[in-house]
Amino acid sequence: MLAEWLRHKDQLRYYVLKKIDDPDTAEDILQDVYIKASANLSQLKSQDSLKSWLYRITHNVMMDFYRTRQPYDELPDDIAVEELTSEDENLQKMT
């Protein structure tokens, strides 16, 4: 697996860096891809599809990365609720 990985690693790195503009995060993603690919090598149906299989794993790992990121700050529980104006109330009733 290592020889095949080394053959495709640079192309996968370029693919990840096009989507995620942080070299350290890209390396973390590539490490996860290698670990998942090594652990699931038995699922590979043919050596001919290795490259596309690695790209699919890479894509999935990047999606997991985006899912786990919190791009917003949690609002405090004690935040005041805005009072609705009569216009807002009427709009809500219409929908």
Secondary structure as UniProt FT lines:
FT   HELIX           2..19
FT   HELIX           23..39
FT   HELIX           41..43
FT   HELIX           47..49
FT   HELIX           50..68
FT   TURN            77..78
FT   HELIX           86..94
//
